[in-house]
Amino acid sequence: MSDDLRRLFNRASIDFDTPAPDYRDVLQGGRRRLWTRRLGAVTFLVALLVGGGTLVTGLPWTNESTSGDSTQPAAQTTTQYVPDTRVASFAVRAIADAGLLDPKGTFNDYKGVEEATGGWQVNFDAFVCGSATCEPNSDGDTQLSVQVENGVLSIYDATGPLPDDATQRLLDFKEEPTPEGVDLQFPFLRISDSLDEGVSVIASPVWTGPIPARAALQVDCRLNILNEGGAVVFDRLLDEPLPQTEEQRAGTKYVWGLPESLRDEAAQASVVCQTTPS
């Protein structure tokens, strides 16, 4: 036998002597490869989820069930200091503007200011007045609830014996809470002509200064009567006492008689006051 033939025979003997793999081993090996691939896939999926979760937690999540209003900044409430004297003069002017400060009609006598939730309550005694006398209103007294809203003094509630149109005028009345000087103002002022009293001026003032009014203050007021053209046809100095208690801050009723010669000429009245240190 040649050497080449012998080497070929020996190689074939080795191959044939090696036992053929059993089919169970083949199946088991296939299962091992299959489980290896599955395990690799699961490992990749877990790694993907873990990595993805880390990314997701960094995203800006939004809750669609939450109302859009909740994302708005909370309203800022500011408290503005306003002296009680300023609240009082505002309320008295509102009463006058609503036609409720008429000494010969519906009259509300100022009593004082109280602090209340969200603002102040201003109290008035309500009267029904005639040409000579006033009687308490049997339907009760008047209270105004005052607040500062958006930087403006306003009335958000009015109770008492008030006509509907007067109530609406009160609720519509507004002023900026700018400081006021020490002054005697006349929010109600009109000319009256009656057979009993003749021609006169009816007035009701409000004092914007301190209570009690200091003796060191000198208040000089002048009453002017104007004709239809706006010219002054009559004037006189007024000498009225200043208030010494809070209830006297407003609500005083004045009647100043005028010469009979002004009956056909008097069209308008005004009062100009000047406050100076005495």
KOLLOGU-792865 format. One record per residue: residue in one letter; x, y, z of N, C-alpha, C, O in turn. Coordinates in pm, whole numbers, padded with zeros to 5 digits, always signed. Layout:
N
AXYZXYZXYZXYZ...
This chain:
278
M+00089-00118+00000+00000+00000+00000+00091+00121+00000+00185+00133+00078S+00058+00208-00089+00141+00328-00096+00117+00417+00025+00017+00405+00096D+00215+00508+00046+00203+00600+00162+00082+00690+00149+00014+00715+00248D+00052+00741+00030-00063+00830+00013-00193+00757+00042-00283+00813+00105L-00204+00632-00005-00326+00556+00019-00343+00526+00166-00454+00528+00219R-00226+00498+00236-00234+00468+00379-00282+00591+00458-00364+00577+00548R-00232+00713+00423-00274+00835+00495-00422+00861+00473-00492+00902+00566L-00472+00837+00353-00613+00856+00324-00698+00759+00403-00804+00796+00453F-00654+00635+00413-00729+00533+00488-00734+00568+00636-00838+00555+00700N-00620+00611+00691-00616+00646+00834-00710+00763+00865-00777+00761+00969R-00716+00865+00776-00805+00980+00801-00950+00935+00801-01030+00980+00883A-00984+00844+00708-01121+00794+00701-01155+00712+00823-01268+00716+00871S-01057+00638+00875-01082+00558+00994-01110+00646+01114-01197+00617+01195I-01037+00754+01123-01060+00845+01236-01200+00903+01228-01271+00909+01328D-01242+00945+01107-01375+01005+01092-01483+00903+01124-01582+00936+01190F-01465+00780+01077-01569+00681+01100-01569+00632+01243-01673+00595+01296D-01450+00633+01307-01445+00588+01446-01513+00687+01541-01555+00649+01650T-01525+00814+01499-01592+00915+01585-01741+00888+01585-01803+00886+01479P-01802+00866+01705-01944+00830+01710-02030+00939+01649-02003+01058+01667A-02133+00900+01578-02227+00998+01521-02311+01061+01633-02352+00991+01726P-02336+01186+01626-02413+01252+01733-02554+01198+01740-02622+01181+01639D-02598+01172+01863-02734+01124+01883-02833+01237+01852-02799+01354+01871Y-02955+01203+01805-03052+01308+01768-03094+01392+01888-03130+01509+01875R-03088+01326+02010-03122+01403+02131-03022+01516+02154-03057+01627+02195D-02892+01482+02126-02790+01586+02142-02810+01699+02043-02790+01816+02074V-02850+01661+01922-02875+01764+01821-02988+01856+01864-02977+01979+01856L-03099+01795+01912-03212+01876+01959-03175+01963+02078-03212+02080+02086Q-03100+01902+02173-03061+01978+02292-02974+02096+02255-02988+02205+02311G-02883+02074+02160-02798+02185+02116-02878+02294+02051-02851+02413+02068G-02979+02251+01972-03064+02352+01910-03139+02433+02013-03155+02555+02001R-03188+02360+02119-03260+02433+02225-03168+02533+02294-03207+02646+02324R-03041+02487+02318-02948+02578+02386-02924+02703+02302-02918+02814+02356R-02910+02685+02169-02888+02801+02084-03012+02891+02081-03001+03014+02079L-03133+02826+02080-03257+02904+02079-03272+02985+02207-03304+03103+02202W-03248+02920+02323-03259+02992+02451-03154+03100+02462-03177+03205+02523T-03037+03074+02403-02933+03177+02406-02978+03300+02329-02957+03413+02373R-03043+03277+02211-03091+03391+02133-03204+03463+02207-03210+03586+02208R-03295+03382+02271-03405+03446+02346-03352+03526+02464-03397+03638+02489L-03257+03470+02536-03200+03540+02650-03133+03669+02606-03141+03771+02674G-03067+03663+02492-03003+03784+02441-03105+03890+02405-03084+04009+02429A-03218+03845+02345-03323+03941+02309-03384+04005+02432-03408+04126+02436V-03410+03921+02537-03468+03974+02661-03372+04072+02727-03411+04177+02775T-03242+04033+02727-03142+04123+02787-03139+04257+02715-03128+04361+02778F-03149+04254+02582-03150+04378+02504-03274+04461+02533-03266+04584+02545L-03391+04392+02546-03516+04464+02574-03513+04531+02711-03555+04645+02726V-03460+04457+02812-03450+04515+02946-03358+04636+02945-03389+04739+03005A-03246+04623+02875-03153+04736+02868-03217+04854+02799-03196+04969+02838L-03297+04826+02693-03364+04933+02621-03465+05004+02709-03473+05127+02710L-03545+04924+02785-03645+04985+02873-03581+05067+02982-03626+05177+03013V-03475+05012+03042-03408+05085+03149-03350+05215+03097-03367+05320+03158G-03283+05206+02985-03227+05327+02926-03334+05424+02882-03323+05545+02902G-03443+05369+02821-03552+05455+02777-03622+05520+02893-03662+05636+02885G-03639+05444+03005-03704+05501+03122-03627+05618+03176-03684+05717+03222T-03494+05606+03168-03412+05717+03216-03435+05840+03131-03437+05952+03182L-03452+05822+03000-03476+05934+02911-03616+05991+02932-03636+06112+02932V-03713+05900+02950-03851+05945+02963-03869+06031+03087-03942+06130+03084T-03803+05990+03197-03822+06067+03320-03770+06208+03306-03804+06293+03388G-03690+06237+03207-03640+06373+03189-03728+06457+03099-03697+06575+03078L-03838+06401+03045-03925+06476+02956-04022+06562+03036-04057+06527+03148P-04065+06674+02979-04162+06760+03048-04302+06703+03038-04372+06729+02940W-04344+06625+03137-04475+06561+03134-04584+06665+03157-04567+06759+03236T-04696+06647+03089-04813+06731+03112-04931+06642+03141-04947+06536+03081N-05015+06687+03235-05135+06612+03270-05252+06673+03196-05299+06781+03231E-05301+06603+03094-05406+06660+03011-05538+06674+03085-05625+06749+03042S-05555+06603+03198-05680+06612+03272-05683+06734+03363-05787+06765+03422T-05570+06805+03377-05564+06923+03462-05615+07043+03387-05579+07065+03271S-05700+07122+03453-05755+07241+03389-05645+07339+03357-05546+07350+03430G-05663+07411+03247-05563+07510+03208-05549+07620+03310-05443+07683+03319D-05657+07647+03388-05650+07755+03486-05546+07727+03593-05487+07820+03649S-05521+07598+03622-05429+07565+03730-05286+07599+03694-05200+07608+03782T-05259+07619+03563-05124+07654+03523-05100+07804+03530-04987+07850+03513Q-05207+07883+03556-05192+08027+03564-05136+08066+03700-05165+08000+03800P-05057+08173+03707-05006+08216+03837-05118+08263+03927-05216+08321+03879A-05105+08240+04056-05209+08280+04151-05223+08431+04152-05124+08505+04140A-05348+08478+04166-05373+08622+04170-05307+08683+04292-05315+08629+04402Q-05241+08795+04271-05173+08862+04380-05265+08965+04443-05317+09053+04374T-05286+08953+04571-05371+09045+04644-05284+09143+04720-05201+09103+04802T-05303+09268+04693-05226+09370+04761-05318+09450+04853-05433+09476+04820T-05266+09488+04966-05342+09566+05062-05293+09710+05055-05175+09738+05077Q-05384+09801+05025-05350+09942+05014-05407+10015+05135-05527+10005+05164Y-05321+10088+05204-05366+10160+05322-05444+10284+05279-05395+10365+05201V-05565+10296+05332-05648+10414+05307-05701+10460+05442-05763+10380+05513P-05679+10585+05482-05729+10632+05612-05881+10628+05619-05950+10643+05518D-05933+10608+05740-06078+10608+05759-06141+10741+05716-06253+10744+05666T-06068+10850+05735-06121+10981+05695-06145+10985+05544-06241+11047+05498R-06057+10920+05468-06073+10918+05321-06191+10831+05282-06264+10864+05189V-06210+10720+05352-06325+10632+05325-06455+10706+05358-06554+10694+05285A-06455+10782+05468-06576+10855+05509-06616+10958+05405-06733+10965+05367S-06521+11039+05358-06555+11143+05261-06602+11080+05130-06692+11133+05064F-06540+10968+05091-06585+10897+04971-06729+10851+04985-06810+10870+04894A-06763+10791+05099-06899+10739+05120-07002+10851+05123-07112+10836+05069V-06969+10964+05186-07063+11076+05193-07088+11133+05054-07201+11166+05020R-06982+11145+04973-07002+11194+04836-07084+11096+04753-07164+11137+04668A-07066+10966+04778-07148+10867+04707-07295+10881+04745-07383+10873+04659I-07321+10901+04874-07459+10921+04921-07520+11045+04856-07635+11042+04813A-07442+11153+04848-07492+11276+04786-07519+11256+04638-07620+11303+04586D-07428+11185+04569-07444+11161+04426-07569+11079+04396-07630+11093+04290A-07607+10992+04490-07726+10908+04472-07855+10978+04513-07961+10916+04509G-07847+11105+04553-07966+11180+04593-08016+11146+04732-08135+11160+04761L-07925+11101+04819-07964+11055+04953-07911+11145+05063-07903+11104+05179L-07875+11271+05028-07825+11365+05127-07902+11497+05120-07846+11605+05138D-08031+11486+05093-08116+11604+05077-08182+11638+05210-08265+11561+05258P-08147+11751+05272-08206+11787+05401-08356+11812+05395-08421+11824+05499K-08412+11820+05275-08557+11837+05262-08619+11722+05183-08724+11737+05120G-08554+11607+05188-08605+11489+05119-08552+11364+05186-08571+11346+05307T-08487+11278+05111-08424+11159+05168-08286+11197+05220-08200+11240+05144F-08267+11182+05350-08144+11228+05413-08081+11115+05493-08148+11047+05570N-07948+11095+05472-07873+10994+05546-07765+11064+05628-07674+11126+05573D-07777+11052+05758-07688+11120+05852-07569+11029+05884-07587+10920+05939Y-07449+11073+05851-07327+10994+05873-07306+10965+06021-07321+11053+06106K-07269+10837+06051-07244+10797+06190-07100+10754+06214-07046+10778+06322G-07036+10690+06116-06898+10647+06138-06855+10537+06043-06934+10485+05965V-06725+10502+06053-06663+10399+05969-06613+10286+06058-06554+10311+06163E-06638+10162+06016-06588+10044+06087-06508+09959+05989-06546+09944+05873E-06398+09902+06037-06324+09807+05955-06404+09678+05943-06462+09631+06041A-06406+09621+05823-06479+09497+05797-06392+09408+05710-06288+09450+05660T-06436+09283+05691-06362+09189+05608-06351+09243+05466-06452+09267+05400G-06228+09261+05420-06206+09308+05284-06222+09457+05265-06212+09505+05152G-06246+09533+05373-06261+09677+05355-06321+09745+05477-06272+09730+05589W-06429+09822+05453-06490+09902+05558-06642+09897+05545-06696+09871+05438Q-06709+09924+05657-06854+09947+05656-06878+10088+05706-06831+10126+05813V-06952+10165+05628-06985+10303+05663-07133+10309+05698-07217+10265+05619N-07164+10363+05816-07300+10359+05869-07365+10497+05863-07302+10600+05888F-07494+10496+05829-07574+10618+05822-07709+10594+05889-07766+10485+05878D-07759+10695+05959-07898+10694+06005-07984+10752+05894-07956+10861+05843A-08089+10680+05856-08175+10721+05745-08294+10800+05797-08358+10762+05895F-08324+10913+05729-08435+11000+05767-08519+11034+05644-08471+11032+05530V-08644+11064+05671-08733+11120+05570-08765+11262+05616-08824+11283+05722C-08726+11361+05535-08735+11501+05577-08840+11576+05495-08863+11547+05378G-08902+11673+05561-08994+11764+05495-08934+11903+05494-08813+11920+05506S-09020+12002+05481-08972+12139+05474-08919+12188+05608-08837+12280+05613A-08966+12128+05718-08926+12179+05848-08864+12073+05938-08776+12105+06018T-08906+11948+05928-08859+11844+06020-08816+11719+05945-08848+11699+05828C-08741+11634+06018-08698+11504+05966-08741+11396+06064-08733+11414+06185E-08788+11283+06010-08829+11170+06091-08745+11048+06053-08713+11029+05936P-08709+10963+06154-08634+10841+06121-08710+10754+06022-08832+10740+06031N-08637+10697+05928-08699+10609+05830-08740+10479+05899-08657+10412+05961S-08867+10444+05889-08918+10325+05958-08864+10196+05899-08878+10090+05960D-08803+10202+05781-08749+10082+05717-08605+10052+05756-08545+09960+05702G-08549+10130+05848-08414+10101+05895-08312+10202+05848-08346+10306+05791D-08186+10171+05873-08075+10261+05842-07994+10207+05724-08022+10100+05670T-07893+10283+05684-07816+10254+05563-07674+10212+05599-07609+10273+05685Q-07626+10108+05532-07487+10064+05547-07426+10048+05407-07486+09989+05317L-07306+10102+05392-07232+10087+05268-07107+10004+05294-07032+10032+05388S-07084+09902+05212-06963+09820+05220-06864+09871+05115-06892+09867+04995V-06749+09918+05162-06651+09986+05076-06525+09901+05068-06485+09838+05166Q-06464+09899+04950-06340+09825+04929-06250+09903+04834-06293+09998+04768V-06123+09862+04830-06031+09910+04727-06012+09796+04629-05954+09693+04663E-06059+09814+04506-06049+09711+04403-05978+09769+04282-06021+09870+04226N-05868+09704+04242-05787+09752+04130-05744+09897+04150-05741+09976+04055G-05711+09930+04275-05662+10064+04305-05768+10172+04307-05735+10290+04300V-05896+10133+04317-06005+10230+04314-06100+10204+04430-06135+10089+04458L-06142+10310+04499-06245+10297+04602-06379+10272+04536-06418+10342+04443S-06450+10170+04586-06580+10138+04529-06669+10079+04637-06622+10037+04743I-06799+10077+04609-06899+10020+04699-06947+09890+04638-07000+09888+04527Y-06929+09778+04712-06970+09650+04657-07101+09599+04717-07154+09497+04673D-07155+09670+04818-07285+09632+04873-07345+09753+04943-07275+09829+05009A-07475+09770+04928-07547+09880+04992-07680+09826+05043-07758+09769+04966T-07705+09843+05172-07828+09794+05232-07898+09908+05305-07834+10004+05348G-08030+09896+05317-08108+09998+05384-08227+10039+05299-08255+09977+05197P-08298+10143+05341-08415+10190+05267-08373+10270+05144-08381+10393+05142L-08328+10198+05040-08271+10262+04922-08354+10230+04798-08381+10113+04772P-08395+10331+04722-08459+10303+04593-08362+10232+04499-08240+10244+04514D-08416+10157+04403-08332+10079+04313-08234+10167+04235-08117+10131+04220D-08282+10281+04186-08192+10366+04107-08082+10424+04195-07970+10443+04148A-08112+10453+04323-08010+10505+04413-07907+10397+04445-07787+10425+04453T-07953+10274+04462-07860+10163+04489-07762+10146+04373-07642+10127+04395Q-07812+10153+04251-07724+10137+04135-07623+10250+04125-07508+10227+04088R-07666+10371+04156-07572+10485+04153-07463+10467+04259-07347+10503+04235L-07499+10413+04374-07399+10388+04477-07296+10285+04429-07176+10303+04449L-07344+10178+04367-07254+10072+04321-07166+10120+04205-07057+10066+04184D-07212+10219+04132-07134+10271+04019-07036+10381+04060-06949+10418+03981F-07050+10433+04181-06968+10546+04224-06827+10498+04260-06812+10402+04337K-06725+10563+04206-06586+10523+04229-06496+10645+04238-06523+10749+04177E-06390+10631+04315-06289+10736+04327-06152+10671+04346-06141+10564+04406E-06049+10736+04297-05914+10694+04330-05883+10739+04473-05917+10852+04510P-05821+10653+04554-05798+10687+04696-05679+10780+04717-05594+10756+04802T-05675+10886+04638-05567+10984+04655-05587+11061+04785-05700+11084+04826P-05479+11099+04851-05492+11174+04977-05566+11306+04957-05553+11371+04853E-05643+11344+05058-05714+11470+05054-05654+11567+05155-05604+11526+05260G-05659+11693+05122-05615+11793+05217-05722+11818+05322-05834+11767+05312V-05687+11896+05422-05782+11933+05527-05876+12038+05469-05834+12147+05431D-06005+12003+05463-06098+12091+05391-06240+12068+05441-06272+11963+05496L-06323+12168+05421-06466+12157+05444-06533+12161+05307-06534+12264+05240Q-06588+12047+05265-06649+12035+05133-06801+12027+05146-06854+11991+05251F-06869+12062+05036-07015+12062+05037-07066+11975+04922-07097+12025+04814P-07076+11842+04945-07124+11753+04838-07271+11775+04804-07314+11745+04693F-07349+11829+04900-07488+11865+04868-07503+12015+04885-07474+12071+04991L-07550+12080+04777-07566+12225+04778-07665+12263+04669-07642+12235+04551R-07777+12325+04708-07874+12367+04606-07954+12487+04656-07964+12513+04776I-08011+12558+04560-08094+12674+04590-08239+12628+04605-08290+12552+04522S-08304+12675+04710-08444+12639+04737-08528+12766+04737-08485+12872+04781D-08648+12752+04687-08741+12864+04684-08875+12814+04736-08944+12737+04669S-08910+12857+04854-09036+12813+04914-09109+12934+04972-09048+13036+05003L-09241+12918+04987-09320+13026+05043-09286+13049+05189-09292+13162+05238D-09250+12941+05260-09222+12953+05403-09087+13019+05430-09076+13105+05518E-08984+12979+05355-08848+13025+05384-08796+13123+05280-08687+13178+05297G-08871+13146+05175-08823+13235+05071-08710+13170+04992-08705+13048+04981V-08621+13251+04938-08507+13200+04862-08394+13169+04961-08357+13253+05043S-08341+13049+04952-08236+13008+05045-08145+12906+04977-08174+12854+04870V-08033+12880+05044-07941+12776+05001-07942+12667+05107-07924+12693+05225I-07964+12543+05062-07962+12427+05152-07832+12352+05127-07795+12327+05012A-07763+12315+05235-07631+12253+05219-07609+12148+05327-07669+12151+05434S-07519+12054+05294-07473+11955+05391-07327+11925+05360-07295+11878+05251P-07235+11953+05455-07092+11941+05427-07033+11810+05476-07099+11729+05540V-06905+11790+05442-06824+11682+05498-06686+11741+05529-06628+11813+05448W-06636+11709+05647-06506+11757+05693-06402+11649+05665-06418+11535+05708T-06294+11684+05593-06192+11586+05556-06070+11591+05647-05972+11520+05623G-06076+11673+05751-05962+11687+05841-05971+11599+05963-06058+11512+05971P-05882+11623+06060-05880+11541+06182-05998+11571+06272-06058+11678+06267I-06030+11472+06356-06136+11485+06457-06071+11463+06594-06006+11361+06614P-06088+11555+06689-06158+11684+06673-06077+11782+06589-05955+11774+06582A-06150+11874+06525-06083+11975+06444-05996+12061+06534-06042+12114+06635R-05870+12076+06497-05775+12147+06582-05806+12297+06585-05843+12357+06484A-05789+12355+06701-05813+12499+06715-05713+12580+06636-05735+12698+06607A-05600+12515+06601-05496+12587+06526-05532+12604+06380-05459+12672+06306L-05644+12544+06335-05685+12555+06195-05788+12666+06179-05881+12678+06259Q-05770+12745+06077-05865+12851+06043-05928+12817+05908-05858+12807+05808V-06060+12799+05906-06130+12765+05783-06220+12882+05746-06311+12918+05820D-06193+12939+05630-06273+13051+05580-06349+13005+05456-06289+12959+05359C-06482+13016+05461-06566+12973+05350-06648+13091+05298-06692+13178+05374R-06667+13092+05167-06746+13199+05105-06853+13135+05017-06825+13049+04934L-06977+13180+05037-07089+13136+04955-07104+13230+04836-07111+13352+04853N-07108+13172+04717-07127+13249+04594-07257+13208+04527-07288+13090+04515I-07335+13308+04483-07458+13285+04407-07433+13334+04265-07392+13448+04244L-07459+13247+04168-07432+13277+04028-07563+13283+03950-07660+13216+03983N-07563+13365+03845-07680+13371+03757-07665+13270+03644-07572+13190+03644E-07756+13274+03549-07754+13178+03438-07626+13189+03356-07581+13089+03299G-07567+13307+03350-07445+13325+03273-07319+13289+03348-07210+13298+03291G-07330+13247+03476-07213+13208+03554-07148+13323+03628-07042+13304+03689A-07208+13440+03625-07151+13555+03696-07199+13555+03841-07313+13520+03870V-07109+13595+03933-07144+13602+04074-07230+13726+04097-07188+13839+04069V-07350+13705+04149-07442+13815+04175-07460+13840+04324-07521+13938+04365F-07406+13749+04405-07416+13765+04550-07312+13675+04616-07284+13566+04567D-07254+13724+04727-07161+13640+04803-07165+13682+04950-07202+13795+04983R-07126+13590+05035-07120+13618+05178-07023+13522+05244-07005+13409+05198L-06960+13567+05352-06872+13481+05430-06956+13393+05522-07059+13436+05574L-06910+13271+05541-06979+13176+05628-06895+13156+05754-06773+13143+05747D-06961+13153+05865-06893+13131+05993-06962+13013+06062-07053+13031+06142E-06916+12893+06028-06978+12772+06081-06877+12698+06168-06759+12694+06134P-06921+12638+06279-06828+12565+06367-06778+12437+06301-06849+12373+06224L-06654+12401+06332-06595+12278+06280-06632+12161+06371-06657+12181+06490P-06637+12039+06316-06680+11923+06396-06579+11886+06504-06458+11902+06487Q-06631+11836+06615-06547+11793+06726-06562+11644+06756-06485+11589+06834T-06660+11577+06695-06679+11432+06710-06690+11370+06571-06718+11439+06473E-06669+11238+06565-06674+11169+06436-06813+11178+06373-06824+11188+06251E-06917+11173+06454-07052+11182+06399-07081+11318+06337-07170+11330+06253Q-07005+11420+06377-07024+11553+06321-06942+11575+06194-06947+11683+06135R-06866+11473+06152-06785+11487+06031-06872+11522+05910-06831+11599+05823A-06991+11466+05906-07085+11494+05798-07226+11482+05854-07247+11426+05962G-07322+11535+05779-07462+11521+05819-07525+11648+05873-07646+11651+05894T-07445+11752+05895-07503+11879+05940-07586+11940+05827-07547+11934+05710K-07700+11998+05863-07788+12060+05764-07784+12212+05782-07809+12264+05891Y-07751+12280+05673-07746+12426+05676-07854+12483+05585-07883+12429+05478V-07913+12594+05629-08005+12671+05545-07963+12818+05557-07971+12878+05664W-07919+12875+05444-07877+13015+05443-07976+13096+05360-07995+13071+05241G-08038+13191+05424-08134+13275+05354-08067+13372+05258-07956+13418+05283L-08135+13404+05148-08086+13497+05048-08182+13615+05034-08300+13602+05068P-08133+13728+04986-08223+13842+04963-08335+13807+04865-08314+13732+04769E-08450+13859+04889-08565+13832+04803-08539+13877+04660-08598+13823+04566S-08452+13975+04643-08424+14026+04509-08355+13923+04420-08350+13939+04298L-08303+13818+04480-08234+13715+04402-08327+13603+04354-08282+13508+04290R-08456+13615+04385-08548+13507+04352-08543+13471+04204-08542+13353+04169D-08541+13570+04118-08544+13544+03974-08405+13537+03911-08392+13505+03793E-08303+13567+03989-08169+13575+03932-08079+13460+03976-07991+13418+03900A-08099+13409+04097-08012+13302+04149-08035+13173+04071-08147+13121+04066A-07929+13122+04012-07939+12998+03934-07851+12887+03989-07882+12769+03972Q-07743+12923+04055-07649+12822+04102-07575+12876+04224-07552+12996+04236A-07538+12783+04314-07463+12821+04434-07334+12741+04439-07326+12628+04391S-07231+12802+04498-07105+12733+04522-07046+12784+04652-07070+12897+04693V-06968+12698+04717-06899+12736+04839-06751+12705+04820-06714+12594+04784V-06668+12804+04845-06523+12789+04834-06463+12809+04972-06484+12913+05036C-06388+12708+05019-06328+12714+05152-06176+12710+05142-06120+12648+05051Q-06111+12776+05236-05966+12776+05244-05927+12750+05389-05972+12818+05481T-05841+12649+05408-05796+12611+05542-05651+12654+05560-05565+12620+05480T-05625+12730+05666-05491+12779+05694-05463+12767+05843-05556+12768+05923P-05335+12756+05882-05303+12760+06025-05338+12896+06083-05310+12999+06022S-05400+12896+06199-05440+13023+06260-05326+13082+06343-05342+13189+06402
